[in-house]
């Protein structure tokens, strides 16, 4: 895809954001995928304690402008539009 098409897609996504068609008004919003798990560890005195560790990874919110732009760009590159 050339830069002219990419500029048009970005302009379209920004227009959708301004008109309120996209729920998230920001261009980049991060969320997380995954959750937490309980792990047994030793504290300073050597006692075993249960600790909650995050196993989530940071990812783009699928409703923000940047991720919508990426999805549209991917669809055009694959020839689905």
Sine and cosine of phi, psi and omega as CSV:
sin_phi,cos_phi,sin_psi,cos_psi,sin_omega,cos_omega
0.00,0.00,0.68,-0.74,-0.01,-1.00
-1.00,0.05,0.14,-0.99,-0.10,-1.00
-0.94,0.35,-0.45,0.89,0.00,-1.00
-0.91,0.42,-0.68,0.73,0.03,-1.00
-0.92,0.40,-0.64,0.77,0.00,-1.00
-0.89,0.45,-0.65,0.76,0.03,-1.00
-0.90,0.44,-0.64,0.77,0.02,-1.00
-0.91,0.42,-0.65,0.76,0.02,-1.00
-0.91,0.41,-0.70,0.72,0.03,-1.00
-0.87,0.49,-0.67,0.74,0.02,-1.00
-0.90,0.44,-0.64,0.77,0.04,-1.00
-0.90,0.44,-0.69,0.73,0.01,-1.00
-0.91,0.42,-0.67,0.74,0.03,-1.00
-0.90,0.43,-0.60,0.80,0.06,-1.00
-0.90,0.43,-0.68,0.73,0.04,-1.00
-0.89,0.46,-0.60,0.80,0.04,-1.00
-0.92,0.39,-0.69,0.72,-0.02,-1.00
-0.91,0.42,-0.58,0.82,-0.02,-1.00
-0.99,0.13,-0.12,0.99,0.05,-1.00
1.00,0.07,0.25,0.97,0.02,-1.00
-0.96,0.28,-0.47,0.88,0.07,-1.00
-0.99,-0.15,0.68,-0.74,-0.07,-1.00
-0.91,0.41,-0.62,0.79,-0.04,-1.00
-0.99,-0.12,0.83,-0.56,-0.06,-1.00
-0.99,0.15,-0.29,0.96,-0.04,-1.00
-0.99,0.16,0.44,-0.90,0.04,-1.00
-0.97,0.26,-0.65,0.76,0.00,-1.00
-0.80,-0.59,0.87,-0.49,0.09,-1.00
-0.73,-0.69,0.77,-0.64,-0.02,-1.00
-0.98,-0.22,0.59,-0.80,0.11,-0.99
-0.78,-0.63,-0.29,-0.96,0.02,-1.00
-0.70,-0.72,0.53,-0.85,0.07,-1.00
-0.88,-0.47,0.78,-0.63,0.00,-1.00
0.88,-0.47,-0.33,-0.94,-0.03,-1.00
-0.41,-0.91,-0.57,-0.82,-0.02,-1.00
-0.84,-0.54,0.36,-0.93,0.10,-1.00
-0.65,-0.76,0.44,-0.90,0.02,-1.00
-1.00,-0.03,0.74,-0.67,-0.02,-1.00
-0.78,-0.63,0.62,-0.78,0.06,-1.00
-1.00,-0.04,0.82,-0.57,0.01,-1.00
-0.72,-0.69,0.20,-0.98,0.07,-1.00
-0.99,-0.14,0.66,-0.75,0.08,-1.00
-1.00,0.03,-0.17,-0.99,-0.08,-1.00
-0.89,0.45,-0.51,0.86,-0.02,-1.00
-1.00,0.04,-0.05,1.00,0.01,-1.00
1.00,-0.06,0.09,1.00,0.03,-1.00
-0.99,0.17,0.56,-0.83,0.06,-1.00
-0.99,0.13,0.77,-0.64,0.01,-1.00
-0.74,-0.68,0.43,-0.90,0.07,-1.00
-1.00,0.02,0.79,-0.61,-0.01,-1.00
-0.80,-0.59,0.69,-0.73,0.05,-1.00
-1.00,0.00,0.83,-0.55,0.01,-1.00
-0.92,-0.40,0.64,-0.77,0.03,-1.00
-0.98,0.20,0.73,-0.69,0.07,-1.00
-0.91,-0.42,0.17,0.99,-0.07,-1.00
-0.98,0.19,0.48,-0.87,0.11,-0.99
-0.91,-0.41,0.50,-0.87,-0.01,-1.00
-0.99,0.16,0.71,-0.70,0.00,-1.00
-0.57,-0.82,0.34,-0.94,0.06,-1.00
-0.93,0.38,0.63,-0.78,0.12,-0.99
-0.93,0.37,0.78,-0.62,-0.06,-1.00
-0.91,0.41,-0.18,0.98,-0.02,-1.00
-0.98,-0.22,0.01,1.00,0.01,-1.00
-0.99,0.12,0.28,-0.96,-0.10,-1.00
-0.87,0.50,-0.66,0.75,-0.05,-1.00
-0.90,0.43,-0.68,0.74,-0.02,-1.00
-0.94,0.33,-0.57,0.82,0.07,-1.00
-0.90,0.43,-0.66,0.75,0.06,-1.00
-0.86,0.50,-0.72,0.70,-0.01,-1.00
-0.89,0.46,-0.65,0.76,0.01,-1.00
-0.90,0.43,-0.68,0.73,0.01,-1.00
-0.91,0.42,-0.67,0.74,0.01,-1.00
-0.89,0.45,-0.66,0.75,0.00,-1.00
-0.91,0.43,-0.66,0.75,0.01,-1.00
-0.90,0.43,-0.65,0.76,0.02,-1.00
-0.93,0.37,-0.64,0.77,0.01,-1.00
-0.90,0.43,-0.55,0.84,0.01,-1.00
-0.99,0.11,-0.09,1.00,0.04,-1.00
0.98,0.20,0.42,0.91,-0.03,-1.00
-1.00,0.00,-0.14,0.99,-0.01,-1.00
-0.92,-0.38,0.00,0.00,0.00,0.00
